[in-house]
């Protein structure tokens, strides 16, 4: 699931998602219902991000303003076929995600 608008997903679905289903939640209804939160500007754009952006800009990259909320901290959820929440991971930062092994173990425990 992503929070972008449908129009932004067409190319992504063609290139990466097939045969997976990718859905969007642009008004953050599901995001909020899972208890996910936003981070502070410093938490999301700390020194590491500042240094990365400085290197990119120094190398000639151009920045564009995001149309989306870049302060979302996100996470991961697994839902059973009946829609029941069976596993949830709250990210501590924008790049905090469970390992592949954690995801695989959670999937193995699905009812």
GIHU-V920732 format. One line per field, one symbol per residue. ss: DSSP state (H for helix, E for strand, L for the rest). phi: phi as a letter, one per 20 degrees, with the letter a starting at -180 (. if undefined). Layout:
BEGIN
ss: ???
phi: ???
END
This chain:
BEGIN
ss: LELLLHHHLHHHHHHHHLLLLLLELLLLHHHHHLLLLELLHHHHLLHHHHHHHHHHHHLLLLLLLLLLLLLELLEEEEELLLLLEEEEEELLLLLLLLLHHHHHHHHHLLL
phi: .cdffgfeegfgffecegdfeddccfemffgffenfcdefgffedfgfffffffffffenfdecffedfeefelrcccdfgenffdabcefebfdecffgffffffffegf
END
